[in-house]
Amino acid sequence: MTKKILCLAMTLFVTAGCSSTQSSVENTTEENTTKDDVTTVVEQTFSGPDEELTQFYEEDNYEQISTYYMERFEPFFTEDSMENAVNTNLLNSFHQKAYGNDVNMEIGEMSVEEKEDTAGAYDFEMQINVSNGQKAEVRGRVNTNEEGKITRIRYLDVQPLLNAFDTAVEVEEGLFEYDRSRLVSRTGDEAYQPKYPTVMPFEVDGVEIEAGIMEHEDTLLTLIFHGETNETMELKTVKDSEISHQDIETEEVSIGDQTRQYAGKEGETQRLIWTHGSITYELKGNVEGLSKEDLIKVAESFK
């Protein structure tokens, strides 16, 4: 079983089709329902995640997550463009990023204006207020066809918003704190609860949690920490057993009153192996610029 906190790539330029649920030929009012639909899509993309969606993420309920987005966005999309929007993470990228950093988005000032010189084009600008106190401006363009269906969405410079989500704090050069409380709560129903690092050698963007299968279901738990620029570190924990390191050359290092086995060198995969109580740990990764001393500091931060 694999649990994920997220960590997906952001698509900054995507093409999608979107149909209006209110642009019926029977509509005789002068209200621009296509503009209303564009506004709805943009608002839903850049607000939240709400309590319902957050609960689905907490439970790793991917079926319900899919249903959530289909119910809210499918009425605006053709079948093909809805599939494309899902495949490019158009609908959920900002929600996943916000959820992974334990923050929420709220729209402040916002405008959606139809371009007079370009048929069916709408430019939007908005201020996003993030619950950690940060703010960011987002703007883009939505193009629609004669039937009021969105044919293209282009986000312009969303990096400030992505940066506003970050909650990592650099405690010293190259080492970052992250919010481990969500990780602790997510593993609370596992067969055992190991200790976790409080700092990592990169800004943590998400964590995969893999429980053991079959006979190892209650004795093996692996965590994979993902960074914002594709760094990874793996933490393997084994209860009431050992992690073999007979095939690798190791040296003993002392951390406090504990002796640990270190293997590797900077620029290659490095690892530390140690036992605390009934649990054996292996922390390993190939992270650019990671020194042996930094890896030891990460290990020292466990609690």
KAPE-V348183 format. One record per residue. N is the residue number from 0. SS is DSSP state (@ for helix, = for strand, . for the rest). Layout:
n ss
N SS
N SS
This chain:
n ss
0 .
1 =
2 =
3 =
4 .
5 .
6 .
7 .
8 .
9 .
10 .
11 .
12 =
13 =
14 .
15 .
16 .
17 =
18 .
19 .
20 .
21 .
22 .
23 .
24 .
25 .
26 .
27 .
28 .
29 .
30 .
31 .
32 @
33 @
34 @
35 @
36 @
37 @
38 @
39 @
40 @
41 @
42 @
43 @
44 @
45 .
46 .
47 =
48 .
49 .
50 @
51 @
52 @
53 @
54 @
55 @
56 @
57 @
58 .
59 .
60 .
61 @
62 @
63 @
64 @
65 @
66 @
67 @
68 @
69 @
70 @
71 @
72 @
73 @
74 @
75 @
76 .
77 .
78 @
79 @
80 @
81 @
82 @
83 @
84 @
85 @
86 @
87 .
88 .
89 .
90 .
91 .
92 @
93 @
94 @
95 @
96 @
97 @
98 @
99 @
100 .
101 .
102 .
103 .
104 =
105 =
106 =
107 =
108 =
109 =
110 =
111 =
112 =
113 =
114 .
115 .
116 .
117 .
118 .
119 .
120 =
121 =
122 =
123 =
124 =
125 =
126 =
127 =
128 =
129 =
130 .
131 .
132 .
133 .
134 =
135 =
136 =
137 =
138 =
139 =
140 =
141 =
142 =
143 =
144 .
145 .
146 .
147 .
148 .
149 =
150 =
151 =
152 =
153 =
154 =
155 =
156 .
157 .
158 @
159 @
160 @
161 @
162 @
163 @
164 @
165 .
166 .
167 .
168 =
169 =
170 =
171 =
172 .
173 .
174 =
175 =
176 =
177 .
178 .
179 .
180 @
181 @
182 @
183 @
184 @
185 @
186 .
187 .
188 .
189 .
190 .
191 .
192 .
193 .
194 .
195 .
196 .
197 .
198 =
199 =
200 .
201 .
202 .
203 =
204 =
205 =
206 =
207 =
208 =
209 =
210 =
211 .
212 .
213 @
214 @
215 @
216 .
217 .
218 .
219 =
220 =
221 =
222 =
223 =
224 =
225 =
226 =
227 .
228 .
229 .
230 .
231 =
232 =
233 =
234 =
235 =
236 =
237 =
238 =
239 .
240 .
241 .
242 .
243 .
244 .
245 .
246 .
247 .
248 .
249 .
250 =
251 =
252 =
253 =
254 =
255 .
256 .
257 =
258 =
259 =
260 =
261 =
262 =
263 .
264 .
265 .
266 .
267 .
268 .
269 =
270 =
271 =
272 =
273 =
274 =
275 =
276 .
277 .
278 =
279 =
280 =
281 =
282 =
283 =
284 =
285 .
286 .
287 .
288 .
289 .
290 .
291 @
292 @
293 @
294 @
295 @
296 @
297 @
298 @
299 @
300 .
301 .
302 .
